[in-house]
Amino acid sequence: MRRIIHHLRRQPEETKRHILHIVTIVFGIILFSLWVYSLGVNFSEMTAEVKENDELNPLSVLKGNIIDGYQSINDPDLMLPE
């Protein structure tokens, strides 16, 4: 490891920056892939919880209220009298 560090120190600045960019991109790809993997696990757990607790979820009630409100605005049978 010490030999690698000394070898990198002797390189020109442009080569050091190139190596830095490559290492940063590789670590970014690794972190992104771990994040996507954990996201898939979380979503699969979340769908199982939603099926069990659908009635107790306040966001589903809010979603239903928003949908009902939008439908009442767009429904021509419910127009206000002039």
The first five atom37 places (N, CA, C, CB, O) and aatype in JSON, in Angstrom:
{
  "aatype": [12, 1, 1, 9, 9, 8, 8, 10, 1, 1, 5, 14, 6, 6, 16, 11, 1, 8, 9, 10, 8, 9, 19, 16, 9, 19, 13, 7, 9, 9, 10, 13, 15, 10, 17, 19, 18, 15, 10, 7, 19, 2, 13, 15, 6, 12, 16, 0, 6, 19, 11, 6, 2, 3, 6, 10, 2, 14, 10, 15, 19, 10, 11, 7, 2, 9, 9, 3, 7, 18, 5, 15, 9, 2, 3, 14, 3, 10, 12, 10, 14, 6],
  "atom_mask": [
    [1, 1, 1, 1, 1],
    [1, 1, 1, 1, 1],
    [1, 1, 1, 1, 1],
    [1, 1, 1, 1, 1],
    [1, 1, 1, 1, 1],
    [1, 1, 1, 1, 1],
    [1, 1, 1, 1, 1],
    [1, 1, 1, 1, 1],
    [1, 1, 1, 1, 1],
    [1, 1, 1, 1, 1],
    [1, 1, 1, 1, 1],
    [1, 1, 1, 1, 1],
    [1, 1, 1, 1, 1],
    [1, 1, 1, 1, 1],
    [1, 1, 1, 1, 1],
    [1, 1, 1, 1, 1],
    [1, 1, 1, 1, 1],
    [1, 1, 1, 1, 1],
    [1, 1, 1, 1, 1],
    [1, 1, 1, 1, 1],
    [1, 1, 1, 1, 1],
    [1, 1, 1, 1, 1],
    [1, 1, 1, 1, 1],
    [1, 1, 1, 1, 1],
    [1, 1, 1, 1, 1],
    [1, 1, 1, 1, 1],
    [1, 1, 1, 1, 1],
    [1, 1, 1, 0, 1],
    [1, 1, 1, 1, 1],
    [1, 1, 1, 1, 1],
    [1, 1, 1, 1, 1],
    [1, 1, 1, 1, 1],
    [1, 1, 1, 1, 1],
    [1, 1, 1, 1, 1],
    [1, 1, 1, 1, 1],
    [1, 1, 1, 1, 1],
    [1, 1, 1, 1, 1],
    [1, 1, 1, 1, 1],
    [1, 1, 1, 1, 1],
    [1, 1, 1, 0, 1],
    [1, 1, 1, 1, 1],
    [1, 1, 1, 1, 1],
    [1, 1, 1, 1, 1],
    [1, 1, 1, 1, 1],
    [1, 1, 1, 1, 1],
    [1, 1, 1, 1, 1],
    [1, 1, 1, 1, 1],
    [1, 1, 1, 1, 1],
    [1, 1, 1, 1, 1],
    [1, 1, 1, 1, 1],
    [1, 1, 1, 1, 1],
    [1, 1, 1, 1, 1],
    [1, 1, 1, 1, 1],
    [1, 1, 1, 1, 1],
    [1, 1, 1, 1, 1],
    [1, 1, 1, 1, 1],
    [1, 1, 1, 1, 1],
    [1, 1, 1, 1, 1],
    [1, 1, 1, 1, 1],
    [1, 1, 1, 1, 1],
    [1, 1, 1, 1, 1],
    [1, 1, 1, 1, 1],
    [1, 1, 1, 1, 1],
    [1, 1, 1, 0, 1],
    [1, 1, 1, 1, 1],
    [1, 1, 1, 1, 1],
    [1, 1, 1, 1, 1],
    [1, 1, 1, 1, 1],
    [1, 1, 1, 0, 1],
    [1, 1, 1, 1, 1],
    [1, 1, 1, 1, 1],
    [1, 1, 1, 1, 1],
    [1, 1, 1, 1, 1],
    [1, 1, 1, 1, 1],
    [1, 1, 1, 1, 1],
    [1, 1, 1, 1, 1],
    [1, 1, 1, 1, 1],
    [1, 1, 1, 1, 1],
    [1, 1, 1, 1, 1],
    [1, 1, 1, 1, 1],
    [1, 1, 1, 1, 1],
    [1, 1, 1, 1, 1]
  ],
  "atom_positions": [
    [[0.83, -1.19, 0.0], [0.0, 0.0, 0.0], [0.87, 1.26, 0.0], [-0.94, 0.0, 1.21], [0.59, 2.23, -0.69]],
    [[1.94, 1.2, 0.79], [2.85, 2.35, 0.85], [3.5, 2.6, -0.51], [3.93, 2.12, 1.93], [3.7, 3.75, -0.9]],
    [[3.82, 1.53, -1.22], [4.43, 1.66, -2.53], [3.45, 2.31, -3.52], [4.9, 0.29, -3.06], [3.85, 3.13, -4.35]],
    [[2.18, 1.93, -3.43], [1.16, 2.51, -4.32], [1.01, 4.0, -4.05], [-0.2, 1.8, -4.13], [0.91, 4.8, -4.98]],
    [[1.0, 4.39, -2.77], [0.84, 5.81, -2.42], [2.04, 6.62, -2.92], [0.69, 5.97, -0.89], [1.85, 7.7, -3.47]],
    [[3.24, 6.11, -2.73], [4.42, 6.82, -3.22], [4.43, 6.91, -4.74], [5.7, 6.13, -2.73], [4.84, 7.92, -5.31]],
    [[3.96, 5.87, -5.39], [3.88, 5.9, -6.85], [2.88, 6.96, -7.32], [3.48, 4.51, -7.4], [3.13, 7.68, -8.29]],
    [[1.75, 7.07, -6.63], [0.75, 8.08, -6.99], [1.26, 9.49, -6.72], [-0.54, 7.84, -6.22], [0.94, 10.41, -7.48]],
    [[2.03, 9.67, -5.68], [2.58, 11.0, -5.36], [3.54, 11.48, -6.45], [3.29, 10.98, -4.01], [3.66, 12.69, -6.67]],
    [[4.21, 10.57, -7.11], [5.16, 10.95, -8.15], [4.49, 11.24, -9.49], [6.18, 9.85, -8.34], [5.14, 11.75, -10.41]],
    [[3.22, 10.95, -9.62], [2.5, 11.17, -10.88], [2.22, 12.66, -11.07], [1.18, 10.36, -10.9], [2.15, 13.41, -10.09]],
    [[2.05, 13.09, -12.33], [1.67, 14.49, -12.57], [0.25, 14.77, -12.04], [1.76, 14.81, -14.08], [-0.54, 13.86, -11.83]],
    [[-0.03, 16.05, -11.85], [-1.32, 16.47, -11.28], [-2.5, 16.0, -12.12], [-1.35, 18.0, -11.14], [-3.53, 15.61, -11.57]],
    [[-2.37, 16.02, -13.43], [-3.46, 15.6, -14.31], [-3.78, 14.11, -14.11], [-3.09, 15.86, -15.78], [-4.95, 13.73, -14.1]],
    [[-2.77, 13.29, -13.95], [-2.99, 11.86, -13.72], [-3.65, 11.62, -12.37], [-1.67, 11.09, -13.81], [-4.53, 10.77, -12.25]],
    [[-3.23, 12.37, -11.35], [-3.84, 12.24, -10.02], [-5.32, 12.59, -10.07], [-3.11, 13.14, -9.01], [-6.14, 11.91, -9.46]],
    [[-5.66, 13.66, -10.78], [-7.07, 14.05, -10.89], [-7.87, 13.0, -11.65], [-7.19, 15.42, -11.59], [-9.02, 12.72, -11.31]],
    [[-7.27, 12.43, -12.68], [-7.95, 11.39, -13.46], [-8.25, 10.17, -12.57], [-7.09, 10.97, -14.68], [-9.35, 9.63, -12.61]],
    [[-7.28, 9.76, -11.79], [-7.47, 8.64, -10.87], [-8.52, 8.98, -9.83], [-6.14, 8.26, -10.18], [-9.36, 8.14, -9.49]],
    [[-8.49, 10.21, -9.31], [-9.48, 10.65, -8.33], [-10.89, 10.59, -8.9], [-9.17, 12.07, -7.86], [-11.81, 10.13, -8.22]],
    [[-11.07, 11.03, -10.14], [-12.39, 11.0, -10.77], [-12.88, 9.56, -10.95], [-12.36, 11.72, -12.12], [-14.05, 9.26, -10.71]],
    [[-12.0, 8.7, -11.38], [-12.38, 7.29, -11.58], [-12.79, 6.65, -10.26], [-11.22, 6.5, -12.22], [-13.81, 5.96, -10.19]],
    [[-12.0, 6.87, -9.21], [-12.32, 6.29, -7.89], [-13.64, 6.85, -7.37], [-11.18, 6.57, -6.88], [-14.44, 6.11, -6.8]],
    [[-13.86, 8.15, -7.54], [-15.11, 8.77, -7.09], [-16.31, 8.19, -7.82], [-15.06, 10.28, -7.28], [-17.34, 7.91, -7.21]],
    [[-16.2, 8.01, -9.13], [-17.31, 7.45, -9.91], [-17.58, 6.0, -9.49], [-16.99, 7.51, -11.43], [-18.74, 5.6, -9.37]],
    [[-16.53, 5.23, -9.27], [-16.71, 3.83, -8.85], [-17.42, 3.76, -7.51], [-15.34, 3.1, -8.78], [-18.36, 2.98, -7.35]],
    [[-16.99, 4.57, -6.53], [-17.66, 4.57, -5.23], [-19.09, 5.07, -5.34], [-16.88, 5.44, -4.23], [-19.98, 4.57, -4.65]],
    [[-19.33, 6.04, -6.21], [-20.69, 6.52, -6.43], [-21.59, 5.44, -6.99], [0.0, 0.0, 0.0], [-22.74, 5.3, -6.57]],
    [[-21.08, 4.67, -7.93], [-21.86, 3.57, -8.51], [-22.15, 2.51, -7.46], [-21.11, 2.94, -9.71], [-23.25, 1.96, -7.4]],
    [[-21.16, 2.22, -6.63], [-21.37, 1.23, -5.56], [-22.43, 1.71, -4.59], [-20.05, 0.94, -4.81], [-23.32, 0.95, -4.22]],
    [[-22.34, 2.97, -4.15], [-23.34, 3.51, -3.23], [-24.72, 3.54, -3.86], [-22.95, 4.91, -2.78], [-25.71, 3.22, -3.2]],
    [[-24.81, 3.94, -5.13], [-26.1, 3.99, -5.81], [-26.71, 2.6, -5.92], [-25.94, 4.61, -7.2], [-27.91, 2.43, -5.72]],
    [[-25.89, 1.6, -6.25], [-26.43, 0.25, -6.38], [-26.89, -0.29, -5.03], [-25.37, -0.69, -6.99], [-27.9, -0.99, -4.96]],
    [[-26.16, 0.01, -3.95], [-26.61, -0.4, -2.62], [-27.91, 0.29, -2.25], [-25.53, -0.09, -1.57], [-28.79, -0.32, -1.64]],
    [[-28.04, 1.57, -2.61], [-29.27, 2.32, -2.32], [-30.45, 1.72, -3.09], [-29.09, 3.81, -2.69], [-31.52, 1.55, -2.51]],
    [[-30.26, 1.4, -4.36], [-31.34, 0.8, -5.16], [-31.71, -0.56, -4.6], [-30.92, 0.68, -6.64], [-32.9, -0.9, -4.54]],
    [[-30.73, -1.34, -4.2], [-31.01, -2.65, -3.62], [-31.83, -2.51, -2.33], [-29.7, -3.41, -3.34], [-32.8, -3.24, -2.13]],
    [[-31.44, -1.6, -1.46], [-32.18, -1.42, -0.21], [-33.55, -0.83, -0.47], [-31.4, -0.53, 0.76], [-34.49, -1.1, 0.28]],
    [[-33.69, -0.02, -1.51], [-34.98, 0.56, -1.86], [-35.95, -0.53, -2.29], [-34.82, 1.59, -2.98], [-37.12, -0.49, -1.92]],
    [[-35.49, -1.5, -3.05], [-36.34, -2.62, -3.45], [-36.81, -3.43, -2.26], [0.0, 0.0, 0.0], [-37.96, -3.86, -2.21]],
    [[-35.94, -3.63, -1.3], [-36.31, -4.37, -0.1], [-37.34, -3.58, 0.7], [-35.06, -4.67, 0.77], [-38.31, -4.15, 1.2]],
    [[-37.14, -2.26, 0.82], [-38.07, -1.42, 1.57], [-39.43, -1.38, 0.9], [-37.52, -0.01, 1.72], [-40.45, -1.42, 1.58]],
    [[-39.47, -1.3, -0.43], [-40.75, -1.24, -1.13], [-41.51, -2.56, -0.99], [-40.54, -0.91, -2.6], [-42.74, -2.55, -0.86]],
    [[-40.82, -3.68, -1.03], [-41.52, -4.95, -0.88], [-42.08, -5.09, 0.53], [-40.57, -6.13, -1.19], [-43.18, -5.63, 0.7]],
    [[-41.36, -4.61, 1.53], [-41.89, -4.63, 2.9], [-43.05, -3.66, 3.05], [-40.78, -4.29, 3.9], [-44.01, -3.94, 3.76]],
    [[-42.95, -2.51, 2.37], [-43.98, -1.49, 2.49], [-45.3, -1.96, 1.88], [-43.52, -0.2, 1.82], [-46.36, -1.68, 2.43]],
    [[-45.25, -2.66, 0.76], [-46.49, -3.12, 0.14], [-47.17, -4.16, 1.02], [-46.22, -3.7, -1.24], [-48.4, -4.22, 1.07]],
    [[-46.4, -4.98, 1.71], [-46.99, -5.95, 2.62], [-47.66, -5.25, 3.8], [-45.93, -6.94, 3.13], [-48.72, -5.67, 4.25]],
    [[-47.04, -4.18, 4.3], [-47.62, -3.43, 5.41], [-48.87, -2.69, 4.97], [-46.6, -2.45, 5.98], [-49.83, -2.6, 5.74]],
    [[-48.87, -2.16, 3.75], [-50.03, -1.42, 3.26], [-51.23, -2.35, 3.13], [-49.71, -0.75, 1.91], [-52.35, -1.95, 3.43]],
    [[-51.01, -3.56, 2.68], [-52.11, -4.51, 2.56], [-52.72, -4.81, 3.92], [-51.64, -5.81, 1.89], [-53.93, -5.0, 4.04]],
    [[-51.89, -4.86, 4.96], [-52.38, -5.16, 6.3], [-53.05, -3.96, 6.94], [-51.25, -5.66, 7.17], [-54.08, -4.1, 7.6]],
    [[-52.48, -2.77, 6.78], [-52.94, -1.59, 7.49], [-53.56, -0.55, 6.57], [-51.79, -0.97, 8.24], [-53.41, 0.65, 6.82]],
    [[-54.24, -0.96, 5.54], [-54.79, -0.02, 4.57], [-55.87, 0.87, 5.18], [-55.36, -0.76, 3.39], [-55.97, 2.04, 4.83]],
    [[-56.66, 0.34, 6.09], [-57.74, 1.11, 6.68], [-57.23, 2.14, 7.68], [-58.72, 0.19, 7.36], [-57.9, 3.15, 7.9]],
    [[-56.09, 1.93, 8.28], [-55.57, 2.81, 9.3], [-54.63, 3.88, 8.75], [-54.86, 2.01, 10.34], [-54.15, 4.71, 9.52]],
    [[-54.36, 3.87, 7.48], [-53.42, 4.79, 6.9], [-54.09, 6.14, 6.63], [-52.84, 4.22, 5.6], [-55.01, 6.2, 5.82]],
    [[-53.66, 7.22, 7.28], [-54.27, 8.52, 7.06], [-54.02, 9.06, 5.65], [-53.76, 9.51, 8.08], [-54.81, 9.86, 5.15]],
    [[-52.93, 8.64, 5.02], [-52.67, 9.11, 3.67], [-53.66, 8.54, 2.67], [-51.25, 8.75, 3.26], [-53.99, 9.2, 1.68]],
    [[-54.15, 7.33, 2.91], [-55.16, 6.76, 2.01], [-56.47, 7.52, 2.15], [-55.37, 5.27, 2.29], [-57.2, 7.68, 1.17]],
    [[-56.79, 7.98, 3.36], [-57.99, 8.79, 3.57], [-57.84, 10.12, 2.85], [-58.26, 9.01, 5.08], [-58.77, 10.58, 2.19]],
    [[-56.67, 10.75, 2.97], [-56.41, 12.02, 2.29], [-56.49, 11.84, 0.78], [-55.04, 12.58, 2.69], [-57.05, 12.68, 0.08]],
    [[-55.93, 10.75, 0.28], [-55.97, 10.46, -1.16], [-57.42, 10.32, -1.62], [-55.17, 9.18, -1.49], [-57.8, 10.86, -2.66]],
    [[-58.22, 9.6, -0.85], [-59.64, 9.44, -1.21], [-60.37, 10.76, -1.21], [0.0, 0.0, 0.0], [-61.21, 11.0, -2.08]],
    [[-60.08, 11.63, -0.24], [-60.72, 12.95, -0.19], [-60.32, 13.81, -1.38], [-60.38, 13.66, 1.1], [-61.16, 14.52, -1.93]],
    [[-59.07, 13.76, -1.77], [-58.61, 14.54, -2.92], [-59.28, 14.04, -4.19], [-57.08, 14.47, -3.05], [-59.71, 14.84, -5.02]],
    [[-59.36, 12.73, -4.36], [-60.0, 12.17, -5.55], [-61.48, 12.54, -5.59], [-59.84, 10.63, -5.58], [-61.99, 12.92, -6.64]],
    [[-62.17, 12.44, -4.45], [-63.59, 12.81, -4.4], [-63.79, 14.28, -4.71], [-64.18, 12.48, -3.04], [-64.72, 14.65, -5.43]],
    [[-62.92, 15.14, -4.18], [-63.02, 16.57, -4.45], [-62.81, 16.88, -5.92], [0.0, 0.0, 0.0], [-63.53, 17.7, -6.49]],
    [[-61.82, 16.24, -6.52], [-61.54, 16.47, -7.94], [-62.71, 15.99, -8.8], [-60.25, 15.75, -8.35], [-63.08, 16.65, -9.77]],
    [[-63.28, 14.84, -8.45], [-64.41, 14.32, -9.22], [-65.64, 15.22, -9.07], [-64.75, 12.89, -8.78], [-66.4, 15.39, -10.02]],
    [[-65.84, 15.79, -7.89], [-67.0, 16.66, -7.7], [-66.83, 17.96, -8.47], [-67.21, 16.96, -6.22], [-67.82, 18.55, -8.89]],
    [[-65.61, 18.41, -8.66], [-65.37, 19.62, -9.45], [-65.62, 19.35, -10.92], [-63.93, 20.14, -9.24], [-66.2, 20.18, -11.62]],
    [[-65.21, 18.2, -11.41], [-65.32, 17.88, -12.83], [-66.65, 17.24, -13.21], [-64.22, 16.96, -13.22], [-66.91, 17.07, -14.4]],
    [[-67.51, 16.9, -12.26], [-68.78, 16.25, -12.55], [-69.79, 17.3, -13.02], [-69.32, 15.48, -11.3], [-70.13, 18.19, -12.24]],
    [[-70.28, 17.22, -14.26], [-71.21, 18.24, -14.76], [-72.59, 18.17, -14.09], [-71.38, 18.09, -16.27], [-73.33, 19.15, -14.14]],
    [[-72.95, 17.07, -13.47], [-74.25, 16.95, -12.81], [-74.3, 17.73, -11.51], [-74.57, 15.49, -12.54], [-75.39, 18.0, -11.0]],
    [[-73.17, 18.1, -10.97], [-73.14, 18.79, -9.68], [-72.87, 20.28, -9.83], [-72.09, 18.16, -8.8], [-72.32, 20.9, -8.92]],
    [[-73.24, 20.87, -10.96], [-73.0, 22.29, -11.18], [-73.89, 23.1, -10.26], [-73.25, 22.67, -12.65], [-75.03, 22.72, -9.98]],
    [[-73.37, 24.22, -9.78], [-74.13, 25.09, -8.9], [-75.2, 25.84, -9.69], [-73.2, 26.09, -8.19], [-74.97, 26.2, -10.84]],
    [[-76.39, 26.09, -9.1], [-77.42, 26.85, -9.81], [-77.02, 28.32, -9.92], [-78.78, 26.73, -9.1], [-76.39, 28.87, -9.02]],
    [[-77.41, 28.94, -11.03], [-77.03, 30.34, -11.25], [-78.09, 31.28, -10.8], [-76.74, 30.58, -12.7], [-77.93, 32.5, -10.92]]
  ]
}
